[in-house]
Amino acid sequence: MPATSKAQQMAAGAALSAKRGETKKSELKGASKEMYESMSEKQLEEFAETKRKGLPRKKH
């Protein structure tokens, strides 16, 4: 399932980075922290690889 906004795509990227051990879990905030705890690495990859072109900044 692709991300529906740029903010969601960026949060997924941050959570994925923490899942892989590239960044610390303690550095996550808000949506990225929730995504880290509730989603698998595969799900995070699908959200993070979404192209940002044409996506709204935030979902309304």
C-alpha positions in Angstrom: 0.0 0.0 0.0 1.6 3.3 -1.0 1.8 6.4 1.1 -1.0 8.9 0.6 1.0 12.1 1.5 4.6 13.3 1.7 4.4 13.5 5.5 3.4 9.8 5.6 6.2 8.8 3.2 8.8 10.6 5.3 7.6 9.2 8.6 7.7 5.7 7.1 11.3 6.4 5.9 12.4 7.4 9.4 10.7 4.4 11.0 12.3 2.1 8.5 15.7 3.5 9.2 15.2 2.8 12.9 13.9 -0.7 12.2 17.1 -1.4 10.3 19.3 0.0 13.1 20.5 2.9 11.1 19.1 5.5 13.5 18.1 5.2 17.2 14.5 4.4 18.1 14.7 7.2 20.7 15.1 9.8 17.9 11.6 8.9 16.5 8.7 11.2 17.3 4.9 11.2 16.5 3.8 9.2 13.5 7.2 7.6 12.8 7.3 6.2 16.4 3.8 4.7 16.0 4.7 3.3 12.6 7.9 1.7 14.0 5.9 -0.1 16.7 2.9 -1.2 14.7 4.3 -2.0 11.2 6.6 -4.7 9.8 9.8 -3.8 7.9 8.1 -4.9 4.6 5.1 -2.6 5.2 7.4 0.3 6.0 9.4 -0.4 2.8 6.2 -0.1 0.8 5.3 3.2 2.3 8.8 4.6 2.1 9.4 3.8 -1.5 6.4 5.8 -2.7 7.4 8.6 -5.0 6.6 12.0 -3.5 5.9 13.7 -6.8 2.3 14.6 -7.0 1.5 13.7 -3.4 -0.1 16.4 -1.1 2.1 17.6 1.8 -0.5 16.3 4.3 -3.7 14.3 3.9 -6.8 16.3 4.5 
